[in-house]
Amino acid sequence: VQLQASGGGAMQAGGSLRLSCAASFSSYAMGWFRQAPGKEREFVVAVNWSGTYYADSVKGRFTISRDNAKNTVYLQMNSLKPEDTAVYYCAAAKYSGVLTATRSYDYWGQGTLVTVSS
């Protein structure tokens, strides 16, 4: 069981980055969370067989997509803001649950750092 996240980096505000997360298995749902220094891990976005779900803070700026054949999800992040700076973690859920909650996910990637400067 493996989740491999990639694509983080440094960007100026207003720029774009794309994160990828490849899983070695198929799952019910995949999602992205982020954790800024000194803060709790928070939900960003998730996708399951029914649709996509976004945190209000990223709605309209971030887009998640899923390639089921590759068991890979992509997070396109546009109009980045300094407050988007965090370590981003991808996660996979085997079963249905509250997709905004970390407890619903069974597997986690290693995290990739996104830094947005003003």
C-alpha positions in Angstrom: 0.0 0.0 0.0 1.6 3.2 -1.1 0.6 6.8 -1.8 3.2 8.9 -3.6 2.6 12.7 -3.7 4.6 15.1 -5.8 4.4 18.5 -7.3 5.0 20.9 -4.4 7.2 23.8 -4.5 7.5 27.6 -4.1 5.4 30.0 -6.0 4.4 33.7 -5.8 0.9 34.7 -5.0 -1.4 34.5 -7.9 0.6 31.6 -9.5 -0.4 28.0 -10.0 0.9 24.6 -9.0 -0.3 21.1 -9.7 0.0 18.3 -7.2 -0.2 14.6 -8.0 -0.9 11.6 -5.9 -0.4 8.1 -7.2 -1.8 5.1 -5.3 -0.8 1.5 -5.6 -4.4 0.5 -5.2 -7.9 1.6 -6.1 -10.0 3.3 -3.4 -13.5 4.6 -2.7 -12.3 8.2 -2.3 -9.1 10.2 -2.4 -8.5 13.6 -0.9 -6.1 16.3 0.0 -5.5 17.8 3.3 -3.0 20.4 4.4 -1.2 21.4 7.5 0.3 24.8 8.1 3.0 25.4 10.8 1.4 25.4 14.2 -2.1 24.5 12.9 -4.1 21.3 12.7 -4.4 19.3 9.5 -7.4 20.6 7.5 -9.5 19.3 4.7 -8.9 20.8 1.2 -10.7 18.7 -1.4 -11.9 15.1 -2.0 -13.2 13.0 -4.8 -15.3 9.8 -4.8 -17.5 8.0 -7.2 -20.3 10.5 -6.6 -18.5 13.8 -7.1 -16.0 16.3 -5.7 -16.0 18.2 -2.5 -14.1 21.4 -1.7 -13.3 23.5 1.4 -14.8 26.9 1.1 -11.3 28.4 1.3 -10.2 26.9 -2.0 -13.5 26.7 -3.9 -13.2 28.3 -7.3 -9.4 28.2 -7.2 -8.5 24.5 -6.7 -9.7 21.7 -8.9 -9.3 18.0 -8.2 -9.4 15.4 -10.9 -9.0 11.6 -10.9 -7.6 9.2 -13.3 -9.1 5.9 -12.3 -7.0 3.9 -14.7 -3.9 5.1 -13.0 -5.3 5.4 -9.5 -4.0 8.9 -9.5 -5.5 12.2 -8.4 -4.4 15.6 -9.4 -4.9 18.9 -7.6 -4.7 22.0 -9.8 -4.1 25.0 -7.6 -4.7 28.4 -9.2 -4.7 31.9 -7.8 -2.5 30.8 -4.9 -2.4 32.9 -1.8 0.2 33.1 1.0 -2.4 31.4 3.3 -2.2 28.3 1.1 1.3 27.7 2.4 1.3 24.3 4.0 2.4 20.7 3.7 -0.2 19.0 1.5 -1.1 15.4 2.2 -3.0 13.1 -0.1 -5.1 10.4 1.5 -7.2 7.4 0.4 -10.4 6.0 1.9 -11.4 2.4 1.5 -15.0 3.0 2.5 -17.6 5.7 2.5 -17.4 8.2 5.3 -17.3 11.9 6.1 -14.7 12.9 3.5 -13.9 16.2 5.3 -12.6 14.3 8.3 -9.2 12.8 8.6 -10.6 9.7 10.4 -12.3 8.6 7.2 -9.0 8.0 5.5 -7.1 4.8 5.8 -3.8 5.7 4.0 -1.7 8.8 3.9 1.0 10.0 1.6 4.2 11.5 2.9 3.3 15.2 2.3 4.6 17.7 -0.1 5.4 21.3 0.8 3.7 24.2 -1.0 5.1 27.7 -0.2 3.4 30.8 -1.5 5.1 34.1 -1.1 3.4 37.5 -1.3 
